[in-house]
Amino acid sequence: MKDLSNQQQSIELLQQLGLKEYEAGCFVALARLPKGTAKEISEISEVPRTRVYDAIRVLESKGLVEIQHSNPQQFRAVPIEEAAETLRQEYESRTDTLIEAVGAIEPVESDGGDEELTHEVWALSGTTAITNRTQQLIDAAGREIVLIVGRDEVITDGLLAQLQEALDTGLDVLIGTQTQELREQIAETLPDAEVFVSGLEWLHSSPLEANDDTTISRLLLIDKNTILVSSVHETDTGGIETEKAVFGRGFDNGIVVIARRLMATGLPRRQDPDVTEDE
């Protein structure tokens, strides 16, 4: 049953990387064989034999399958590491082309004209999308980055490297953690950052609702005027459902003001993101 699950998962992942269902099925079937005929591939993959040849031709053109011109013809999949790298390069090439194509589209003015929308709040879903937005906001920081971590999983090698780059350019970086252990780990990696135990107990539980399983994953404040707050619902097994976030900018934006003040709760005044340099 586990093999079947892994096989189906592999097919679905290959489809997400651009292969069609029959192509993905044939590749996974060949990955289980040292080599195989169209008949064998059809039997393992349940792809109609007449469609196997079409799928194999596409896979060969992509560099994912090799063909031995014998009678009958024999096919074999390239090593999975090689196939993954080929698909990754093709995927990256498509995303680069997408960026160029969309960037070249002529923009259309909205009814609001060029008015800066500083009081709007936008929602974002999915850990990957939220992580990418976090990286984008950190890259755009000009003075200060304040990050309060609610879940240890938020801290990755990539994020630490990005924060180190920010420190190298002279930005102030303040990081709040839930535990002393994580604080020490981050402080060792980023000795120039100001790392502290936040003391914000409401990140993990609501003081008003005992059964609330919502956990704040991250609170990110950039230059005191841009905020991103993300949260997850924890399952009974400790896993998480889809991460969701809200994002807003503007020093007078209500959500930014509230977040600044919440982040300051229980922190020393010198760490208070709502205190200006003149105060």
C-alpha positions as a Markdown table, in Angstrom:
| # | Residue | x | y | z |
|---|---|---|---|---|
| 1 | Met | 0.0 | 0.0 | 0.0 |
| 2 | Lys | 2.9 | 2.3 | 0.8 |
| 3 | Asp | 4.5 | 1.6 | -2.6 |
| 4 | Leu | 1.2 | 2.4 | -4.3 |
| 5 | Ser | 1.0 | 5.7 | -2.4 |
| 6 | Asn | 4.6 | 6.6 | -3.3 |
| 7 | Gln | 3.9 | 5.8 | -6.9 |
| 8 | Gln | 0.9 | 7.9 | -7.0 |
| 9 | Gln | 2.6 | 10.8 | -5.3 |
| 10 | Ser | 5.5 | 10.5 | -7.7 |
| 11 | Ile | 3.1 | 10.8 | -10.7 |
| 12 | Glu | 1.3 | 13.8 | -9.2 |
| 13 | Leu | 4.6 | 15.6 | -8.5 |
| 14 | Leu | 5.8 | 15.0 | -12.1 |
| 15 | Gln | 2.5 | 16.4 | -13.4 |
| 16 | Gln | 3.1 | 19.5 | -11.2 |
| 17 | Leu | 6.5 | 19.8 | -12.9 |
| 18 | Gly | 4.9 | 19.9 | -16.4 |
| 19 | Leu | 4.5 | 16.2 | -17.5 |
| 20 | Lys | 1.1 | 14.9 | -18.6 |
| 21 | Glu | -0.5 | 12.0 | -16.8 |
| 22 | Tyr | 0.5 | 9.3 | -19.2 |
| 23 | Glu | 4.1 | 10.7 | -19.5 |
| 24 | Ala | 4.4 | 10.8 | -15.7 |
| 25 | Gly | 3.0 | 7.3 | -15.4 |
| 26 | Cys | 5.4 | 5.8 | -18.0 |
| 27 | Phe | 8.4 | 7.5 | -16.4 |
| 28 | Val | 7.5 | 6.2 | -12.9 |
| 29 | Ala | 7.0 | 2.7 | -14.4 |
| 30 | Leu | 10.4 | 2.8 | -16.0 |
| 31 | Ala | 12.0 | 4.0 | -12.8 |
| 32 | Arg | 10.9 | 0.7 | -11.3 |
| 33 | Leu | 12.6 | -1.3 | -14.0 |
| 34 | Pro | 16.2 | -1.6 | -15.3 |
| 35 | Lys | 14.6 | -1.4 | -18.7 |
| 36 | Gly | 11.3 | -2.3 | -20.3 |
| 37 | Thr | 9.2 | -2.7 | -23.4 |
| 38 | Ala | 6.1 | -0.8 | -24.2 |
| 39 | Lys | 4.1 | -3.9 | -23.1 |
| 40 | Glu | 5.8 | -4.0 | -19.7 |
| 41 | Ile | 5.4 | -0.3 | -19.2 |
| 42 | Ser | 1.7 | -0.5 | -20.1 |
| 43 | Glu | 1.2 | -3.4 | -17.6 |
| 44 | Ile | 2.9 | -1.6 | -14.7 |
| 45 | Ser | 1.6 | 1.9 | -15.4 |
| 46 | Glu | -1.9 | 1.0 | -16.7 |
| 47 | Val | -1.3 | 3.4 | -19.6 |
| 48 | Pro | -2.9 | 2.1 | -22.8 |
| 49 | Arg | -0.1 | 0.5 | -24.9 |
| 50 | Thr | -1.0 | 2.6 | -27.9 |
| 51 | Arg | -0.4 | 5.7 | -25.8 |
| 52 | Val | 2.9 | 4.5 | -24.3 |
| 53 | Tyr | 4.8 | 5.2 | -27.5 |
| 54 | Asp | 3.6 | 8.8 | -27.6 |
| 55 | Ala | 4.4 | 9.3 | -24.0 |
| 56 | Ile | 7.9 | 7.8 | -24.4 |
| 57 | Arg | 8.6 | 10.1 | -27.4 |
| 58 | Val | 7.9 | 13.1 | -25.3 |
| 59 | Leu | 10.0 | 11.8 | -22.4 |
| 60 | Glu | 12.9 | 11.1 | -24.8 |
| 61 | Ser | 12.6 | 14.7 | -26.2 |
| 62 | Lys | 12.9 | 16.0 | -22.7 |
| 63 | Gly | 16.0 | 13.9 | -21.9 |
| 64 | Leu | 14.2 | 11.8 | -19.4 |
| 65 | Val | 14.2 | 8.4 | -21.2 |
| 66 | Glu | 16.7 | 6.5 | -23.3 |
| 67 | Ile | 15.7 | 4.2 | -26.2 |
| 68 | Gln | 17.4 | 1.0 | -27.4 |
| 69 | His | 16.4 | 0.4 | -31.0 |
| 70 | Ser | 16.1 | -3.4 | -30.8 |
| 71 | Asn | 13.2 | -5.6 | -31.6 |
| 72 | Pro | 11.1 | -5.0 | -29.6 |
| 73 | Gln | 12.3 | -1.6 | -28.6 |
| 74 | Gln | 13.6 | -1.2 | -25.0 |
| 75 | Phe | 13.3 | 1.9 | -22.9 |
| 76 | Arg | 14.9 | 3.0 | -19.6 |
| 77 | Ala | 14.6 | 6.0 | -17.4 |
| 78 | Val | 17.6 | 8.2 | -16.8 |
| 79 | Pro | 18.7 | 8.2 | -13.1 |
| 80 | Ile | 16.2 | 10.1 | -11.0 |
| 81 | Glu | 18.8 | 12.7 | -9.8 |
| 82 | Glu | 19.5 | 13.5 | -13.4 |
| 83 | Ala | 15.8 | 13.6 | -14.3 |
| 84 | Ala | 15.1 | 15.9 | -11.4 |
| 85 | Glu | 17.8 | 18.3 | -12.4 |
| 86 | Thr | 16.6 | 18.4 | -16.0 |
| 87 | Leu | 13.0 | 19.1 | -14.9 |
| 88 | Arg | 14.3 | 21.8 | -12.4 |
| 89 | Gln | 16.2 | 23.6 | -15.2 |
| 90 | Glu | 13.2 | 23.5 | -17.5 |
| 91 | Tyr | 11.0 | 24.7 | -14.7 |
| 92 | Glu | 13.3 | 27.6 | -13.9 |
| 93 | Ser | 13.6 | 28.5 | -17.6 |
| 94 | Arg | 9.8 | 28.7 | -17.8 |
| 95 | Thr | 9.6 | 30.9 | -14.7 |
| 96 | Asp | 12.3 | 33.2 | -16.1 |
| 97 | Thr | 10.3 | 33.5 | -19.3 |
| 98 | Leu | 7.1 | 34.1 | -17.4 |
| 99 | Ile | 8.7 | 37.0 | -15.4 |
| 100 | Glu | 9.9 | 38.6 | -18.7 |
| 101 | Ala | 6.6 | 38.1 | -20.4 |
| 102 | Val | 4.4 | 39.5 | -17.6 |
| 103 | Gly | 6.8 | 42.3 | -17.0 |
| 104 | Ala | 6.5 | 43.3 | -20.7 |
| 105 | Ile | 2.7 | 43.6 | -20.6 |
| 106 | Glu | 1.5 | 47.2 | -20.7 |
| 107 | Pro | -0.1 | 48.1 | -17.4 |
| 108 | Val | -3.7 | 49.3 | -17.2 |
| 109 | Glu | -4.5 | 52.3 | -14.9 |
| 110 | Ser | -7.2 | 51.6 | -12.3 |
| 111 | Asp | -10.0 | 54.0 | -11.4 |
| 112 | Gly | -7.9 | 55.0 | -8.3 |
| 113 | Gly | -5.1 | 56.4 | -10.5 |
| 114 | Asp | -1.7 | 56.6 | -8.8 |
| 115 | Glu | -3.1 | 57.2 | -5.3 |
| 116 | Glu | -1.0 | 55.3 | -2.7 |
| 117 | Leu | -3.1 | 52.8 | -0.9 |
| 118 | Thr | -1.6 | 52.9 | 2.6 |
| 119 | His | -4.5 | 51.7 | 4.7 |
| 120 | Glu | -5.4 | 48.5 | 2.9 |
| 121 | Val | -4.7 | 45.0 | 4.2 |
| 122 | Trp | -4.0 | 42.1 | 1.9 |
| 123 | Ala | -4.3 | 38.3 | 2.6 |
| 124 | Leu | -1.9 | 35.7 | 1.5 |
| 125 | Ser | -2.0 | 31.9 | 1.8 |
| 126 | Gly | 0.5 | 29.1 | 1.6 |
| 127 | Thr | 3.9 | 28.7 | 3.4 |
| 128 | Thr | 5.9 | 29.0 | 0.2 |
| 129 | Ala | 4.2 | 32.2 | -0.8 |
| 130 | Ile | 4.5 | 33.7 | 2.7 |
| 131 | Thr | 8.2 | 32.7 | 2.9 |
| 132 | Asn | 8.8 | 34.4 | -0.5 |
| 133 | Arg | 7.0 | 37.5 | 0.7 |
| 134 | Thr | 9.0 | 37.5 | 3.9 |
| 135 | Gln | 12.2 | 37.3 | 1.9 |
| 136 | Gln | 11.0 | 40.1 | -0.4 |
| 137 | Leu | 10.2 | 42.4 | 2.5 |
| 138 | Ile | 13.6 | 41.8 | 4.2 |
| 139 | Asp | 15.3 | 42.5 | 0.9 |
| 140 | Ala | 13.5 | 45.8 | 0.7 |
| 141 | Ala | 14.3 | 46.9 | 4.2 |
| 142 | Gly | 16.1 | 50.2 | 4.5 |
| 143 | Arg | 16.7 | 50.7 | 8.2 |
| 144 | Glu | 15.4 | 48.0 | 10.6 |
| 145 | Ile | 14.0 | 44.5 | 10.6 |
| 146 | Val | 12.1 | 43.2 | 13.6 |
| 147 | Leu | 11.1 | 39.5 | 13.4 |
| 148 | Ile | 9.2 | 37.7 | 16.2 |
| 149 | Val | 9.2 | 34.0 | 15.7 |
| 150 | Gly | 6.3 | 31.9 | 16.9 |
| 151 | Arg | 7.3 | 28.6 | 15.4 |
| 152 | Asp | 10.9 | 27.4 | 15.2 |
| 153 | Glu | 10.3 | 26.1 | 11.7 |
| 154 | Val | 10.3 | 29.7 | 10.4 |
| 155 | Ile | 14.0 | 29.9 | 11.1 |
| 156 | Thr | 15.8 | 28.4 | 8.1 |
| 157 | Asp | 19.4 | 28.5 | 6.9 |
| 158 | Gly | 18.2 | 30.7 | 4.0 |
| 159 | Leu | 16.5 | 33.2 | 6.3 |
| 160 | Leu | 19.5 | 33.4 | 8.6 |
| 161 | Ala | 21.8 | 34.0 | 5.6 |
| 162 | Gln | 19.5 | 36.8 | 4.4 |
| 163 | Leu | 19.4 | 38.4 | 7.8 |
| 164 | Gln | 23.2 | 38.2 | 7.9 |
| 165 | Glu | 23.3 | 40.1 | 4.5 |
| 166 | Ala | 21.0 | 42.7 | 6.1 |
| 167 | Leu | 23.4 | 43.1 | 9.0 |
| 168 | Asp | 26.4 | 43.4 | 6.6 |
| 169 | Thr | 24.7 | 46.3 | 4.9 |
| 170 | Gly | 24.3 | 48.1 | 8.3 |
| 171 | Leu | 20.6 | 47.4 | 9.0 |
| 172 | Asp | 19.4 | 46.9 | 12.6 |
| 173 | Val | 18.1 | 43.3 | 13.0 |
| 174 | Leu | 16.0 | 42.4 | 16.1 |
| 175 | Ile | 14.8 | 38.8 | 16.5 |
| 176 | Gly | 12.4 | 37.6 | 19.2 |
| 177 | Thr | 12.1 | 33.9 | 20.0 |
| 178 | Gln | 9.8 | 31.9 | 22.2 |
| 179 | Thr | 12.6 | 29.9 | 23.9 |
| 180 | Gln | 16.0 | 30.6 | 25.4 |
| 181 | Glu | 17.4 | 27.6 | 23.4 |
| 182 | Leu | 16.4 | 29.1 | 20.0 |
| 183 | Arg | 17.6 | 32.5 | 21.1 |
| 184 | Glu | 21.1 | 31.1 | 21.8 |
| 185 | Gln | 21.2 | 29.3 | 18.5 |
| 186 | Ile | 20.3 | 32.4 | 16.5 |
| 187 | Ala | 22.6 | 34.6 | 18.6 |
| 188 | Glu | 25.5 | 32.2 | 17.8 |
| 189 | Thr | 24.8 | 32.3 | 14.1 |
| 190 | Leu | 24.0 | 36.1 | 14.0 |
| 191 | Pro | 26.2 | 37.6 | 16.7 |
| 192 | Asp | 25.6 | 41.2 | 15.4 |
| 193 | Ala | 21.8 | 40.8 | 15.7 |
| 194 | Glu | 19.8 | 41.7 | 18.8 |
| 195 | Val | 18.2 | 38.4 | 19.8 |
| 196 | Phe | 15.8 | 38.2 | 22.8 |
| 197 | Val | 13.1 | 36.0 | 24.3 |
| 198 | Ser | 10.0 | 37.8 | 23.3 |
| 199 | Gly | 7.7 | 36.8 | 26.2 |
| 200 | Leu | 4.7 | 37.1 | 23.9 |
| 201 | Glu | 2.8 | 34.1 | 25.2 |
| 202 | Trp | -0.3 | 34.9 | 23.1 |
| 203 | Leu | 1.7 | 33.8 | 20.0 |
| 204 | His | 0.9 | 30.2 | 20.9 |
| 205 | Ser | -2.4 | 30.4 | 22.7 |
| 206 | Ser | -5.3 | 32.8 | 23.2 |
| 207 | Pro | -5.9 | 34.1 | 26.7 |
| 208 | Leu | -9.6 | 34.2 | 25.9 |
| 209 | Glu | -10.2 | 30.9 | 24.2 |
| 210 | Ala | -8.6 | 27.8 | 25.7 |
| 211 | Asn | -9.5 | 25.6 | 22.7 |
| 212 | Asp | -8.0 | 28.0 | 20.1 |
| 213 | Asp | -5.4 | 26.0 | 18.2 |
| 214 | Thr | -4.2 | 28.9 | 16.2 |
| 215 | Thr | -0.4 | 29.7 | 16.4 |
| 216 | Ile | 1.3 | 32.8 | 15.2 |
| 217 | Ser | 4.2 | 31.7 | 13.0 |
| 218 | Arg | 5.9 | 35.0 | 12.4 |
| 219 | Leu | 5.5 | 38.7 | 13.0 |
| 220 | Leu | 7.7 | 40.8 | 10.7 |
| 221 | Leu | 8.0 | 44.5 | 10.9 |
| 222 | Ile | 10.1 | 46.4 | 8.4 |
| 223 | Asp | 11.2 | 50.0 | 8.9 |
| 224 | Lys | 8.3 | 50.5 | 11.4 |
| 225 | Asn | 5.8 | 50.8 | 8.5 |
| 226 | Thr | 5.4 | 47.4 | 6.9 |
| 227 | Ile | 4.0 | 44.4 | 8.7 |
| 228 | Leu | 3.4 | 40.7 | 7.9 |
| 229 | Val | 1.7 | 38.4 | 10.3 |
| 230 | Ser | 1.2 | 34.7 | 9.6 |
| 231 | Ser | -0.6 | 32.0 | 11.5 |
| 232 | Val | -1.4 | 28.3 | 11.3 |
| 233 | His | -3.8 | 25.9 | 12.8 |
| 234 | Glu | -2.1 | 23.0 | 14.6 |
| 235 | Thr | -3.5 | 19.5 | 14.1 |
| 236 | Asp | -3.8 | 16.9 | 16.9 |
| 237 | Thr | -0.5 | 15.3 | 15.7 |
| 238 | Gly | 1.4 | 18.6 | 15.9 |
| 239 | Gly | 1.3 | 19.2 | 12.1 |
| 240 | Ile | 0.0 | 22.3 | 10.5 |
| 241 | Glu | -2.7 | 23.2 | 8.1 |
| 242 | Thr | -2.2 | 25.9 | 5.4 |
| 243 | Glu | -0.4 | 28.9 | 6.7 |
| 244 | Lys | -2.2 | 32.2 | 6.2 |
| 245 | Ala | -0.9 | 35.8 | 6.5 |
| 246 | Val | -2.0 | 39.4 | 6.4 |
| 247 | Phe | 0.2 | 42.1 | 5.0 |
| 248 | Gly | -0.1 | 45.9 | 5.2 |
| 249 | Arg | 2.1 | 49.0 | 4.9 |
| 250 | Gly | 2.0 | 52.6 | 5.9 |
| 251 | Phe | 3.0 | 54.1 | 9.2 |
| 252 | Asp | -0.6 | 55.1 | 9.9 |
| 253 | Asn | -2.1 | 51.8 | 8.7 |
| 254 | Gly | -4.2 | 50.5 | 11.6 |
| 255 | Ile | -2.9 | 47.0 | 11.4 |
| 256 | Val | 0.7 | 48.2 | 11.4 |
| 257 | Val | 0.1 | 50.5 | 14.4 |
| 258 | Ile | -1.6 | 47.6 | 16.3 |
| 259 | Ala | 1.2 | 45.2 | 15.4 |
| 260 | Arg | 3.9 | 47.6 | 16.5 |
| 261 | Arg | 2.3 | 48.0 | 19.9 |
| 262 | Leu | 1.7 | 44.3 | 20.3 |
| 263 | Met | 5.2 | 43.5 | 19.4 |
| 264 | Ala | 6.4 | 46.0 | 22.1 |
| 265 | Thr | 4.5 | 44.2 | 24.9 |
| 266 | Gly | 6.9 | 43.1 | 27.5 |
| 267 | Leu | 10.0 | 44.2 | 25.7 |
| 268 | Pro | 12.7 | 46.6 | 27.0 |
| 269 | Arg | 12.2 | 50.1 | 25.7 |
| 270 | Arg | 15.3 | 50.0 | 23.5 |
| 271 | Gln | 13.8 | 47.1 | 21.7 |
| 272 | Asp | 10.4 | 48.7 | 21.3 |
| 273 | Pro | 9.6 | 49.0 | 17.6 |
| 274 | Asp | 7.1 | 51.8 | 18.3 |
| 275 | Val | 9.6 | 54.1 | 19.9 |
| 276 | Thr | 11.3 | 56.6 | 17.6 |
| 277 | Glu | 15.0 | 57.5 | 17.8 |
| 278 | Asp | 14.3 | 60.9 | 19.4 |
| 279 | Glu | 12.3 | 59.4 | 22.3 |
